[in-house]
Amino acid sequence: MGNDDALTSLVHDIKAKCANLKSAAAMLRGEASKEEHELLRLMSRQARSLADEISAYQARRLGERLK
């Protein structure tokens, strides 16, 4: 995947995951404790996945510069 394709894909994933996190955060209001805990767990997993994708993109870019 070229730089432009990788960046386009990353930006798409960021937008989608941020939208999901925003929707999930809005659902936290009024949730029962058990459901809130599960939703927070899912949000944390989504945020970690997003951070991992950004780190992987950064590592690929750094690797390309070192070639």
Secondary structure, DSSP 8 states (H G I E B T S, - for coil): --HHHHHHHHHHHHHHHHHHHHHHHHHTTT--HHHHHHHHHHHHHHHHHHHHHHHHHHHHHHHHHH-
